[in-house]
Amino acid sequence: MATGQVLNPGDHIYTECLGGIYVGRGLVTNPNTGETRTITNAVIHFLGLDKEGKVKKTKPQCQTCFHKPKGSGIVLTCLDCFHEGNGLYRYEYDVSLLSFTFKTSGSCTPWSCYDPNIVIKRAYDYLRDQNFGDYNFVFNNCEHFATKCKMGKARCNQALWGTGLPGALVYNVARRLAKDILW
């Protein structure tokens, strides 16, 4: 994020390899001791497994949010665990079709989004219920999670499909075909 930019609860944020919803303050519990604490920069996001079906990263439990990667699913972590020193960006909504066509894939959408309170409630509902489905790099990933919270529709046009409007069109056609075949 550019220096001086402030994150607002309900923002869809992302790094080079992860996306989620910034919720601001969040309550976390240490699974080992039962200790609870409030953290000021919390993010709810969808973790997946690598191509071999293993946890993406193994590291010790975070002393701030108590997070320790151990599988896929919706998690609440501190902002530091979310971006792990990588670049941090805010996903843009309501961009013009012209801007969307020329922006980097997976960085924006021409669609509008819901009020931040609704977005945060959806993210917490998915966290509580763990009902977002199994992680799939192409058809059910962290960008799908964040856009579902923001817009009510799971969408993704990451670099895998190309940039802007052409990438979004290719992705949506592929998703419909896969849905017809797989589901």
Buried (B, 14 or more C-beta within 10 A) or exposed (E): EEEEEEBEBBBBBBBEEBBBBBBBEBEBEEEEEEEEEEBEBBBBBBBBBEEEEEBEEEEEBBEBBBBBBEEBBBBBBBBBBBBEEEEBBBBBBEBEEEEBBEBEBBBBBBBEBBEBEBBBBBBBBBBEEEEBEEBBBBBBBBBBBBBBBBBEEBBBBBEBBBBBBEBBEBBBEBBEEEEEEEE
